[in-house]
């Protein structure tokens, strides 16, 4: 019997190559209180609408990463659990780092060694490259 365990498809083992297609994610649509440019961390306001998350010096409830642009009063598609690719990162991020909102740039993530309660957004799947990182969004971190 001759055979190979090598997957020769250029589309990968499941017919796709991107992480969002290969791994499960939970997504929802939220009304945007202001224009949102994906992929950015978004926070929900007291009105139940999302906007690009402010820097971590400003109190806000981050719900996930927008994966589709939205205009003000439009619908923002948000990953609240699972994979968000090419999320902008401030500073150096290593694979496995816990991520929180950036202290310097709204909508960006940054690495943290000891997040405060509720501050973590997720975990870096890879090291940052060209100031972006793939994120496993998991607010329970």
C-alpha positions in Angstrom: 0.0 0.0 0.0 1.5 3.3 -1.0 0.2 6.5 0.3 1.1 9.8 1.7 -0.2 11.8 4.6 0.7 15.0 2.9 -2.0 17.4 2.0 -1.2 18.7 -1.4 -4.1 21.1 -1.8 -2.9 24.8 -2.0 -6.0 25.6 -0.1 -5.0 23.6 3.0 -6.5 20.6 4.7 -10.0 22.1 4.9 -10.0 23.9 1.6 -9.1 27.2 3.2 -6.0 28.8 4.5 -7.1 31.6 6.8 -7.6 31.0 10.5 -11.1 32.5 10.6 -12.4 29.7 8.3 -10.6 26.9 10.0 -11.4 27.7 13.7 -14.8 28.3 15.3 -15.8 31.9 16.2 -18.8 33.5 17.7 -19.8 36.7 15.9 -22.6 39.1 16.4 -23.8 42.3 14.8 -24.0 45.4 16.9 -25.3 48.9 16.1 -22.4 51.3 15.8 -22.6 54.7 17.6 -19.8 56.0 15.5 -17.9 54.8 12.4 -15.9 51.6 13.0 -13.0 50.5 10.8 -12.2 46.8 11.0 -10.3 45.1 12.4 -10.3 47.1 15.6 -11.2 46.4 19.2 -14.7 47.8 20.0 -16.4 48.6 23.3 -20.1 48.7 24.1 -21.6 51.9 25.6 -24.4 52.3 28.0 -26.7 52.7 25.0 -25.9 49.2 23.8 -24.0 50.4 20.8 -20.4 49.8 19.9 -17.5 52.2 18.9 -13.8 51.8 18.5 -12.4 51.2 22.0 -10.6 54.1 23.6 -7.2 53.6 25.0 -7.0 51.7 28.3 -6.8 55.0 30.3 -10.5 55.5 29.5 -13.1 53.2 31.1 -15.0 51.1 28.6 -16.4 47.6 28.2 -14.5 45.9 25.3 -16.7 43.3 23.7 -14.4 42.0 20.9 -12.9 42.9 17.5 -14.9 44.3 14.7 -14.3 42.3 11.5 -16.4 44.4 9.2 -16.5 48.2 8.8 -19.6 50.0 9.9 -20.8 53.6 9.5 -22.3 55.5 12.3 -25.7 53.9 13.1 -24.7 51.0 10.8 -24.1 47.4 11.9 -20.6 46.3 13.0 -19.8 42.6 12.7 -17.9 41.7 15.9 -16.0 38.5 16.9 -16.7 38.2 20.6 -15.2 34.7 21.0 -12.8 33.1 18.5 -10.3 34.3 15.8 -9.8 37.8 14.7 -7.0 38.2 12.2 -4.6 41.1 11.5 -5.6 43.2 14.5 -3.5 46.3 14.8 -1.0 46.0 17.7 0.9 48.7 19.6 4.4 47.5 20.6 5.9 44.1 20.4 3.6 41.1 20.9 4.8 37.5 21.2 2.7 34.3 20.5 0.9 33.4 23.7 0.9 37.0 25.2 -2.3 38.1 26.9 -3.7 41.1 25.1 -5.5 44.2 26.3 -6.5 47.6 24.8 -3.5 49.7 23.8 -2.5 52.5 26.2 -1.6 54.7 23.2 -3.8 54.0 20.2 -7.6 53.5 20.2 -8.8 50.2 18.8 -5.3 48.6 19.0 -4.2 45.8 21.3 -1.0 45.5 23.3 0.6 42.8 25.4 0.2 42.7 29.2 1.9 40.5 31.8 -0.7 41.0 34.5 -4.1 42.4 33.3 -6.5 43.9 35.7 -9.8 42.1 36.2 -11.9 42.3 33.0 -9.0 44.0 31.1 -7.9 41.1 28.9 -9.3 40.9 25.4 -7.6 37.6 24.3 -4.4 35.8 23.5 -1.9 36.4 20.7 -1.9 33.4 18.3 1.3 34.6 16.7 4.0 37.2 17.2 3.1 40.6 15.8 4.3 41.3 12.3 4.0 44.7 10.5 2.1 45.9 13.7 -0.7 43.4 13.4 -1.4 40.1 15.3 -3.9 37.3 15.1 -6.0 37.1 18.3 -8.0 34.4 20.0 -10.7 36.7 21.4 -11.6 35.3 24.8 -12.8 37.7 27.4 -12.5 35.0 30.1 -8.7 35.2 30.1 
